[in-house]
Amino acid sequence: MKIGLKIIVSFFLIIFIQVKLFCGEGMWLPHLLNALNEKEMKAMGMKMNAEDIYSVNKGSLKDAIVHFGGGCTSEIISGQGLLLTNHHCGYGYIQSHSSVEKNYLKNGYWAKTKSEELACGGLTATIISRIEDVTKQILNGTSSNMSEAERRPIIEKNIKVLTPTIQRATHEDVFIRAFFNGNQYFAFITVTYKDIRLVGTPPESIGKFGADTDNWVWPRHTGDFSLFRIYAGKNNLPADYSEENIPFTPKHFLPINMNGVQDGDFTMVFGFPGRTNEYLSREGVRQIVEVQNPIRVTMRDHALKIMDKYMRVDEQTKIQYSSIYAGIANAWKKWIGENQGVKFTKGLDRKQAVDEEYTKRVNANPAFAEYRNILSDLDKHYLASEKYTAAKEYYAEGFQRNLQLFNFYSIAKKLISTQESKGNEEFEKLKKDYLLDADGYYADYQEKIDQEILATLLEIFHKGCDPSLQFPELKLQLEKLNYDYSKYAKHIYDNSNYATASQLKKFLTMNVNEMKTALSNDPSWIFYEAMTPFIKNEILVKSNLHDEAILDLRRRHMESLIKVFPERKFYPDANSTLRVTYGQVEGFQPRDGACYNSKTYLDGVIEKYIPGDYEFDVHPKLIDLYKRKDYGKYAENGRMPVAFIASNHTTGGNSGSPAIDAHGNLIGLNFDRVWEGTMSDINYDRSICRNIMVDARFILFVIDKFAGASHLIDEMKLVYPKSTKSRKNKK
């Protein structure tokens, strides 16, 4: 069948756009680089081979890349298991060792010897041994025309059967993940270390400089790094914490490039990106930016303002809420930037163009007949589910994600459900555990702050959520109190069995019947117990009918995209598995009249300096080093580099990922994206999507000249490779 002129024109237009914008886009599986990416990476300036990046036969870059705590990335930078990651990735562990007397958040911490390195209970470090394609085994018994409900039990059974048969050593684990919306599956064989210790962290005036004002913003001047160490048993294998454990000896660690970077240089980021949705249709993206994000942003904006009000006037409160605030604010600001980026790059129009080209190709080719209704069916289900999607965000942001009261309710809920499902013996064990940990649950909590947040979010919820999707108990109580949201919140906290540590401890002395009696009069218990079944029966059950259909249609859409656009190289969406992304050092123009350079220097820190301000204060020693220009061997033409940007495609989970040069050396530490480009999770556009990295030389400068921890520098390998001269390859 002949292809019409318009389709031919559209075909070459899309090819042109993809060639022009591709470099930098993509989160690629490392074991497939040889087949898909090596040629292009070398054209951009890479001097390594794919085998140097991923190998199961010898030590390679992958053996230095570590999944840090399950949510961030870190990398091994010495032969003694020294880990480099972001300050914000280690923040919770730094906080756990901090107090008013020993405020490591404020003042930093540097272990002078290994005996001073601080154990971090619960922190893990996972390294990938190898990756295997198991698609054939996992999809055995399924067909492309099955619904998700029909496929899911077959796939789950296949995973359960296959997992224990995959070859691995006794100290290795295995997990299987879906790719391309369930069209492909890979098994990851891993080794997880459980004895991880804090080695060093700069004060937050360096590690968190700019705090929430500068978060997601370029130019950036944050030394967002911290150091940990992996410890192992004497056989170098994973072991629980013990004073007898020794520093881990890795198969590979990253040397550090002392030459720095220049515009056009090849960069590679290697890590564990969390979640992206690059292949959404226009309607899928529209629902995110026009329905979900505005609700999320509004509710978090109010919660954050309340926390900030209290944190600014009391140091203890700031210590308590610093990690909670940072976690809530990070996504809040990201969603704001995401919406702005989609608007600036006309992201919805771009998605529309792809959808239209897809439709033209499908309609023009009889072989694609089965795909002709996919986009229209997706649109239908997205629109039908919109009010439920909005309600789910109102409930989650209003009463779960931003409130600690929900966590305390969950304790009571688990106690009662444990007794009812497992009996008194397990119930008593759980009570004992909760009693031992009771004070810890409330260490980072103040009742008055949580109560004020609830009152504020109650009002936003009541005025914004579809009235037909608000649960009756809430309507009843608000009507009784003449819609006085503060009074209702106060009633909930004043009469709760778990709104404070003392209340919970008293509650934990009761037997199950006494607990149930107490809870029957507890307004917070009544609130959540009424809310939960309503969400399930009136929102989730109805929403799931559309959500399941969307999942099924997105899988088929992904399958069809690969067939309909054979000229494209497709990369799978991020799902917290090991990925490579590559690009080049380069500035960008985020809007008319604004143009950003690719690097920042210590001069910018001093320019932003506001004495006493918790976001922009500067440590006196750093000021002194700046005035004396005492930068040691880490300077660049008499100036101290701090950060740089490149066109690498990153997302959450890439925090702490190494920025690697053309030769496989560390040049920086990934910690953020530019605000204008946060929409890269759903709509990557090289024109404004940039990742932000701490310059490796600034990290070394802080460790050496600021902290005086030169013993840590001594165990690293510093190199001075020749310039790659890759700027000529800039596209």
C-alpha positions in Angstrom: 0.0 0.0 0.0 1.4 3.4 -1.0 2.0 5.9 1.8 0.5 9.3 1.1 2.6 12.5 0.7 1.5 13.9 4.1 2.6 10.7 5.8 6.0 10.8 4.1 6.5 14.4 5.1 5.4 13.7 8.7 7.7 10.7 8.7 10.8 12.7 7.8 9.8 15.6 10.1 9.6 13.2 13.0 12.9 11.6 12.1 14.5 15.1 11.9 13.2 16.1 15.2 14.3 12.9 16.9 17.8 13.1 15.4 18.1 16.7 16.5 16.8 16.2 20.0 17.8 12.7 20.8 21.3 13.0 22.3 20.6 13.1 26.1 17.2 11.4 26.0 16.8 7.9 27.3 17.4 5.7 30.3 19.1 2.7 28.8 19.7 -0.8 30.2 23.4 -1.2 30.6 23.6 -4.8 29.3 22.1 -3.7 25.9 24.4 -0.7 25.2 26.6 -2.7 22.9 23.6 -3.4 20.6 21.8 -0.1 20.9 24.0 2.8 22.0 27.7 2.2 21.8 28.2 3.7 18.3 26.3 6.9 19.2 28.0 7.2 22.6 31.4 7.1 20.9 30.3 9.6 18.3 29.6 11.9 21.2 33.1 11.5 22.6 33.0 8.3 24.7 36.4 6.6 24.8 35.2 3.4 26.5 33.6 0.3 25.1 30.2 -1.1 26.2 32.1 -3.9 27.9 33.8 -1.4 30.2 30.4 -0.2 31.4 28.7 -3.5 31.9 30.4 -6.9 32.1 29.8 -10.1 34.0 33.2 -11.5 33.1 35.3 -8.7 34.7 35.1 -5.7 36.9 33.2 -2.9 35.1 31.6 0.4 35.9 28.4 -1.3 37.0 30.2 -2.9 39.9 30.9 0.6 41.4 27.2 1.7 41.1 25.2 1.1 44.3 21.5 1.3 45.0 21.6 3.4 48.2 18.8 2.6 50.7 16.5 1.6 47.9 15.7 5.2 46.9 18.9 6.8 45.8 22.1 5.9 44.0 25.7 6.0 45.3 29.0 5.0 43.9 32.2 3.4 45.3 35.1 5.7 45.0 37.9 3.8 46.8 39.2 0.3 47.2 37.9 0.4 50.8 34.2 0.6 50.0 33.9 4.4 50.4 30.5 5.5 49.1 29.7 8.9 47.7 26.1 10.0 47.5 24.0 13.1 48.0 23.7 15.0 51.3 19.9 14.8 50.8 20.1 11.0 50.3 21.9 10.6 53.5 19.9 13.3 55.3 17.7 11.0 57.4 20.7 9.1 58.6 22.6 12.2 59.4 19.6 13.5 61.2 19.3 10.3 63.2 22.7 10.9 64.7 22.0 14.6 65.3 20.8 16.4 68.5 20.9 20.0 69.7 24.2 19.1 71.4 25.7 17.2 68.4 24.0 18.9 65.5 25.7 17.1 62.6 23.1 18.6 60.2 24.2 22.1 61.1 27.9 21.6 61.8 28.8 18.5 59.7 30.6 15.4 60.7 33.9 13.8 59.7 35.2 10.5 61.1 38.9 10.8 61.7 39.3 7.1 61.8 37.2 4.1 60.7 36.3 3.5 64.4 34.5 6.8 64.4 32.3 6.0 61.4 28.7 5.9 62.6 26.5 2.8 62.0 23.3 3.5 60.1 20.7 0.9 61.1 18.4 -0.1 58.3 20.5 1.4 55.6 21.4 -1.0 52.7 23.7 -0.9 49.7 22.8 -3.1 46.7 25.1 -3.9 43.8 23.9 -5.6 40.5 25.7 -8.8 39.7 24.0 -9.4 36.3 20.9 -8.8 34.3 19.0 -11.5 32.3 16.2 -11.4 29.8 13.3 -13.6 31.1 10.5 -12.3 28.8 9.8 -15.6 27.2 9.4 -17.5 30.5 7.3 -14.7 32.2 4.9 -14.2 29.3 4.5 -18.0 28.7 0.7 -18.7 28.6 -0.3 -15.1 27.8 -1.5 -13.5 24.6 -1.5 -9.9 23.5 -5.3 -9.8 23.4 -5.7 -10.8 27.0 -6.9 -8.2 29.5 -4.7 -7.1 32.4 -6.9 -9.0 34.8 -6.4 -12.2 32.7 -2.6 -11.7 32.2 -1.7 -10.7 35.8 -2.3 -14.1 37.6 -0.4 -15.9 34.8 2.5 -13.6 35.0 2.6 -13.6 38.8 2.6 -17.4 38.8 5.4 -17.5 36.2 7.5 -15.1 38.3 6.9 -17.1 41.4 8.0 -20.3 39.6 10.9 -18.9 37.7 12.6 -16.8 40.5 14.0 -19.6 42.6 15.3 -21.4 39.5 17.6 -18.5 38.4 21.2 -19.3 39.1 22.8 -17.3 41.9 25.1 -17.6 44.8 23.8 -18.1 48.3 24.6 -14.4 49.2 22.8 -13.1 46.1 19.1 -12.2 45.7 17.0 -11.9 42.6 14.0 -9.8 41.5 12.1 -9.5 38.2 10.8 -6.3 36.8 8.5 -5.5 33.9 9.6 -3.2 31.1 7.8 -1.4 28.2 4.5 -1.5 30.2 4.6 -5.3 30.6 5.9 -6.3 27.1 9.3 -7.3 28.3 10.8 -8.7 31.6 14.3 -8.8 33.0 15.8 -10.5 36.1 18.3 -8.7 38.3 20.7 -10.7 40.4 21.9 -8.6 43.3 24.1 -8.5 46.4 22.9 -6.4 49.3 25.2 -5.1 52.1 23.6 -4.3 55.5 26.4 -2.7 57.4 26.7 0.9 56.1 28.3 3.6 58.1 28.4 7.4 57.9 31.9 8.6 57.2 31.5 12.3 56.5 29.0 15.1 55.7 29.5 18.8 55.2 27.4 21.2 57.2 24.0 21.9 55.6 25.2 25.4 54.8 27.2 23.6 52.1 25.3 20.3 51.7 21.9 22.1 51.6 23.0 25.6 50.5 20.0 27.3 49.0 17.7 24.8 50.6 14.2 25.0 49.2 14.6 28.4 47.5 17.2 27.0 45.1 15.8 23.4 44.9 15.3 22.5 41.3 16.8 25.8 40.2 19.8 26.8 38.1 22.3 28.4 38.7 23.0 26.1 41.7 25.7 26.4 44.3 25.0 23.4 46.6 27.7 20.9 47.7 25.1 18.2 47.9 27.2 15.2 49.0 27.9 12.9 51.9 30.2 9.9 52.4 29.4 6.5 53.7 31.2 3.2 53.7 30.2 -0.4 53.0 31.4 -2.9 55.6 31.4 -6.7 55.0 32.3 -9.9 56.8 35.9 -11.1 56.7 35.0 -13.0 53.5 34.0 -9.7 51.9 30.3 -10.9 51.8 27.3 -9.2 53.3 27.0 -9.4 57.1 24.9 -7.8 59.8 26.5 -5.0 61.7 29.5 -6.1 63.8 32.6 -4.4 65.1 34.5 -7.3 63.5 33.3 -6.4 60.0 35.9 -4.9 57.6 35.7 -2.3 54.8 34.3 -3.9 51.6 36.7 -4.5 48.7 34.9 -3.8 45.5 35.4 -5.3 42.0 35.7 -1.8 40.7 35.7 1.8 42.0 35.6 5.1 40.2 38.8 7.2 39.8 38.2 10.9 40.0 39.0 13.2 37.1 40.9 16.3 38.3 40.7 18.1 34.9 37.0 19.0 35.2 34.6 19.6 32.4 34.1 22.0 29.4 31.1 22.7 27.2 30.5 19.8 24.8 32.2 17.2 26.9 30.7 13.7 27.0 28.8 12.9 30.2 27.3 9.6 31.4 25.0 9.2 34.5 24.8 5.7 35.9 22.2 4.9 38.5 18.7 3.8 39.6 16.1 6.2 38.2 12.8 5.8 39.9 9.7 6.4 37.7 9.0 7.9 34.3 6.1 7.8 31.9 7.6 8.9 28.6 5.1 7.2 26.3 1.8 8.7 27.5 -0.7 9.9 25.0 -1.7 13.6 25.0 -4.7 12.9 27.3 -2.5 11.1 29.8 -0.1 14.0 30.1 -3.0 16.5 30.2 -4.6 14.8 33.2 -1.3 15.0 35.1 -0.7 18.7 34.4 -4.3 20.0 34.6 -5.8 17.7 37.2 -3.4 15.9 39.5 -0.5 18.5 39.8 -2.7 21.5 40.7 -4.2 19.6 43.6 -0.9 18.3 44.9 0.8 21.7 44.6 -2.0 23.6 46.4 -2.2 21.2 49.4 1.5 20.9 49.9 2.0 24.6 49.5 -0.2 25.2 52.6 1.3 22.3 54.6 4.8 23.6 53.9 4.0 27.2 54.9 2.8 26.0 58.3 5.9 23.9 58.9 8.2 26.7 57.8 6.5 29.2 60.1 7.5 27.1 63.1 10.9 25.9 61.8 12.1 29.5 61.4 11.7 30.4 65.1 12.9 27.3 66.9 16.1 25.2 66.2 14.6 22.0 67.8 11.6 22.2 65.5 13.9 22.8 62.5 15.8 19.6 63.4 12.6 17.7 63.9 10.9 18.7 60.7 13.9 19.2 58.4 13.7 15.8 56.7 9.9 15.8 56.6 9.8 19.3 55.1 12.5 18.5 52.5 10.6 15.3 51.4 7.3 17.1 50.9 8.8 20.2 49.3 10.9 18.2 46.8 7.9 16.8 45.0 5.9 20.0 45.4 8.4 22.2 43.6 9.0 19.5 41.0 5.3 19.4 40.1 5.3 23.2 39.7 8.3 23.1 37.4 6.8 20.1 35.5 3.7 22.1 34.6 5.7 25.1 33.6 8.0 23.1 31.4 5.2 21.3 29.6 3.6 24.7 28.9 6.9 26.4 27.8 7.8 23.6 25.4 4.3 23.2 24.2 4.4 19.6 25.4 0.7 18.9 24.9 1.0 20.0 21.3 4.1 17.7 20.8 2.2 14.8 22.3 -0.8 15.6 20.0 1.5 15.6 17.0 2.9 12.2 17.9 -0.6 10.8 18.5 -1.7 12.2 15.1 1.2 10.7 13.3 0.6 7.4 15.1 -3.0 7.4 14.0 -2.1 8.2 10.4 0.3 5.3 10.2 -2.0 2.9 11.9 -4.9 3.8 9.6 -2.7 3.5 6.5 -1.5 0.0 7.2 -3.9 -2.9 7.4 -1.4 -4.8 9.4 -2.0 -2.4 12.3 -5.8 -2.7 12.2 -5.9 -4.1 15.7 -4.4 -0.8 17.0 -6.9 1.6 15.5 -9.0 2.2 18.5 -6.3 2.3 21.2 -5.9 6.1 21.4 -9.6 6.8 21.3 -10.3 4.2 24.0 -7.5 5.6 26.1 -9.1 9.1 25.8 -12.5 7.7 26.8 -11.2 6.0 30.0 -9.0 8.9 31.0 -11.9 11.3 30.8 -14.3 8.9 32.6 -11.8 8.4 35.4 -10.9 12.1 35.9 -13.2 12.9 38.8 -11.9 9.8 40.6 -8.3 10.7 39.9 -8.9 14.2 41.4 -10.6 12.7 44.5 -7.7 10.3 45.1 -5.3 13.2 45.1 -7.4 15.2 47.5 -7.7 12.3 49.9 -4.0 11.3 49.7 -2.6 14.9 50.0 -5.2 16.0 52.5 -5.2 13.2 55.0 -2.3 10.8 54.4 0.9 12.1 52.8 1.2 15.4 54.6 -0.1 14.3 58.1 1.7 12.3 60.6 -1.6 11.5 62.4 -2.2 9.0 59.6 1.0 7.1 60.5 -0.2 6.9 64.2 -3.6 5.8 63.1 -1.9 3.0 61.1 -0.3 1.8 64.3 -3.6 1.3 66.0 -5.1 -0.2 62.8 -2.3 -2.8 62.6 -2.7 -3.7 66.3 -6.4 -4.5 65.9 -6.0 -6.3 62.6 -3.1 -8.4 64.0 -5.2 -9.5 66.9 -8.2 -10.4 64.7 -6.1 -12.2 62.1 -3.2 -13.8 64.1 -4.4 -14.0 67.7 -3.4 -12.6 71.0 0.2 -13.9 71.0 1.2 -12.0 67.9 -0.9 -9.0 69.2 1.1 -8.9 72.4 4.4 -9.1 70.6 3.4 -6.2 68.4 2.3 -4.2 71.4 5.7 -4.8 73.0 7.5 -3.7 69.9 5.4 -0.5 69.5 5.9 0.3 73.2 9.7 0.0 72.8 9.7 2.3 69.8 6.9 4.7 70.9 9.2 7.7 71.6 10.9 7.3 68.3 7.7 7.5 66.4 7.1 11.0 67.8 10.7 12.3 67.7 10.1 14.4 64.6 6.6 15.5 65.4 4.7 18.3 67.1 1.0 17.9 67.7 0.2 21.7 67.2 1.9 21.7 63.8 0.1 18.5 62.6 -3.2 19.8 63.9 -2.9 23.1 62.1 -2.0 21.3 58.9 -5.1 19.1 59.2 -7.4 22.2 59.8 -6.0 23.9 56.7 -6.2 20.8 54.4 -9.7 20.0 55.6 -10.9 23.3 54.2 -9.1 22.9 50.9 -10.5 19.3 50.6 -14.1 20.3 51.5 -14.1 23.2 49.0 -12.3 21.5 46.2 -13.2 17.8 46.1 -16.3 16.7 44.2 -19.1 16.8 46.9 -20.4 13.4 45.7 -17.0 11.9 46.6 -16.6 13.3 50.1 -17.3 10.7 52.7 -20.5 11.1 54.8 -18.9 11.2 58.2 -16.8 14.2 57.3 -19.8 16.0 55.9 -21.7 15.2 59.1 -19.0 16.5 61.5 -18.3 19.6 59.6 -22.0 20.5 59.5 -22.3 19.9 63.3 -19.4 22.3 63.8 -20.7 24.9 61.4 -17.7 24.2 59.1 -15.2 25.4 61.7 -12.2 23.4 60.4 -9.9 24.4 63.2 -12.4 23.3 65.8 -12.9 19.9 64.1 -9.1 19.4 63.9 -8.7 20.3 67.6 -11.5 17.9 68.5 -9.7 15.1 66.7 -6.3 15.7 68.3 -7.6 16.4 71.8 -9.5 13.2 71.9 -7.1 10.8 70.1 -5.5 7.8 71.7 -2.3 8.2 69.7 -1.8 11.9 68.8 1.1 12.1 71.3 3.6 9.6 72.6 2.1 9.6 76.0 -1.3 8.8 74.6 0.1 5.9 72.5 1.9 4.5 75.5 -1.3 4.5 77.6 -3.1 2.9 74.7 -0.5 0.2 74.5 -1.2 -0.9 78.1 -4.7 -1.9 77.2 -6.0 -5.3 76.2 -7.7 -5.6 72.9 -11.3 -5.1 74.2 -10.2 -2.0 76.1 -8.5 -0.8 72.9 -11.6 -1.3 70.9 -13.7 0.6 73.4 -11.3 3.5 73.5 -11.2 3.6 69.7 -15.0 3.6 69.4 -14.9 7.1 70.9 -11.8 8.3 69.2 -12.6 10.9 66.5 -9.4 10.3 64.6 -10.1 6.5 64.5 -13.7 7.2 63.5 -12.5 9.6 60.8 -10.1 7.2 59.1 -12.3 4.1 59.6 -15.1 6.0 57.8 -12.9 7.4 55.1 -11.1 4.1 54.2 -14.1 2.0 53.1 -15.6 5.0 51.3 -12.4 5.5 49.3 -12.4 1.8 48.5 -16.0 1.3 47.5 -17.0 4.7 46.1 -13.7 5.8 44.5 -11.3 2.9 43.9 -13.8 0.3 42.8 -15.2 2.6 40.2 -11.9 4.1 39.3 -10.2 0.7 38.9 -12.6 -0.2 36.1 -11.0 2.6 34.1 -7.5 2.2 35.5 -7.3 -1.5 34.6 -8.4 -0.6 31.1 -5.8 2.1 30.8 -3.1 -0.3 31.9 -4.1 -2.8 29.3 -4.4 -0.1 26.6 -1.0 1.4 27.5 0.6 -2.0 27.2 -0.9 -2.5 23.8 -0.1 1.1 22.9 3.6 0.5 23.8 3.7 -2.7 21.8 2.2 -0.9 18.8 4.6 2.2 19.1 7.6 -0.1 18.6 6.0 -1.6 15.5 4.5 1.6 14.1 7.7 3.6 14.5 10.4 1.1 13.5 13.0 3.9 12.8 13.0 4.8 16.5 15.1 3.3 19.3 12.9 2.9 22.3 14.1 2.9 25.9 12.0 1.5 28.8 10.5 3.9 31.3 12.4 4.1 34.6 11.4 1.6 37.3 14.2 1.8 39.9 16.4 -0.5 38.0 20.0 0.2 36.8 20.2 2.5 33.8 22.7 4.5 31.8 21.9 8.0 30.3 24.4 10.0 28.3 24.6 13.6 27.1 26.9 16.5 27.0 27.9 19.5 29.2 25.9 22.5 27.9 23.9 25.5 29.1 20.4 26.3 28.0 17.9 29.1 27.3 14.8 28.5 29.5 12.8 31.5 28.3 13.1 34.5 26.1 15.9 36.7 27.2 17.5 34.2 29.6 20.6 32.2 28.9 22.3 30.0 31.4 26.0 29.0 31.4 26.9 25.4 32.1 29.0 25.9 35.3 28.9 27.8 38.6 31.7 28.8 41.0 32.3 29.6 44.6 31.9 33.3 43.8 28.2 32.6 43.4 28.0 31.2 46.9 29.4 34.4 48.3 27.1 36.5 46.2 24.1 34.6 47.6 25.4 34.8 51.2 22.8 36.1 53.7 24.3 36.0 57.3 22.1 34.0 59.7 19.7 32.8 57.0 19.0 29.1 57.2 19.1 28.7 53.4 21.9 31.1 52.4 24.2 31.3 55.4 27.9 30.5 54.7 30.3 28.9 57.1 33.1 31.3 58.2 35.8 28.8 57.2 34.5 28.6 53.7 34.4 32.4 53.5 38.0 32.5 54.7 39.1 29.9 52.1 37.4 32.0 49.5 39.0 35.3 50.6 42.5 33.7 50.6 41.7 31.8 47.4 43.0 28.7 49.2 41.7 26.1 46.8 44.7 23.8 46.7 44.9 21.6 43.6 41.2 21.7 43.0 40.9 25.2 41.4 40.1 25.9 37.8 42.0 29.0 36.5 42.1 30.5 40.0 38.4 29.9 40.7 36.7 27.1 42.6 34.1 25.2 40.5 30.9 24.2 42.3 28.4 22.7 39.9 27.7 22.0 36.3 24.8 20.9 34.1 24.4 18.5 31.1 21.7 17.1 28.9 21.5 13.7 30.7 18.0 12.3 31.1 17.6 11.8 34.9 14.8 11.6 37.4 14.2 10.8 41.1 16.4 7.9 42.1 19.3 9.3 40.1 20.1 11.4 43.2 23.6 10.4 44.1 24.4 9.0 40.7 27.9 9.5 39.4 28.5 11.8 36.5 31.2 9.9 34.5 33.5 11.2 31.8 34.4 9.7 28.4 37.1 7.5 30.1 35.0 6.1 33.0 36.2 8.5 35.6 34.1 10.4 38.1 33.6 14.1 37.2 30.6 15.0 39.3 27.7 13.9 41.5 24.2 14.1 40.1 21.7 15.7 42.6 19.0 17.6 40.8 17.4 18.8 37.6 16.7 22.3 36.4 13.2 23.5 37.3 12.2 24.2 33.7 13.1 20.6 32.7 11.4 18.6 35.5 8.7 17.6 32.9 11.3 15.2 31.5 9.5 12.4 33.4 6.6 12.7 31.0 8.0 14.8 28.1 11.7 15.0 27.7 12.9 18.0 25.6 16.6 18.5 25.2 16.2 22.2 24.7 15.6 22.8 28.4 16.1 19.4 30.2 19.3 19.5 32.2 20.6 17.5 35.1 22.6 19.3 37.8 25.8 17.9 39.3 28.3 18.9 42.0 31.7 19.2 40.4 33.9 16.4 41.8 36.7 19.0 42.5 34.4 20.9 44.8 33.7 17.7 46.7 37.4 17.0 47.1 38.0 20.7 48.1 35.4 20.5 50.9 36.8 17.2 52.1 40.4 18.3 52.0 40.6 22.1 52.6 37.4 22.7 54.5 37.1 19.6 56.6 40.7 18.7 56.9 39.9 15.1 56.1 42.8 14.5 53.7 43.0 10.9 54.9 39.8 10.3 52.8 41.5 11.8 49.8 44.4 9.5 50.3 42.3 6.4 49.7 40.9 7.7 46.4 42.5 7.6 43.0 42.9 11.0 41.4 43.6 11.1 37.7 44.4 13.6 35.0 43.2 12.2 31.7 43.7 13.9 28.4 40.9 16.2 27.2 38.3 14.3 25.1 37.9 17.3 22.8 34.3 16.1 22.3 32.9 19.7 21.9 33.0 19.3 18.1 30.4 16.6 18.5 27.9 18.9 20.2 24.5 18.8 18.3 
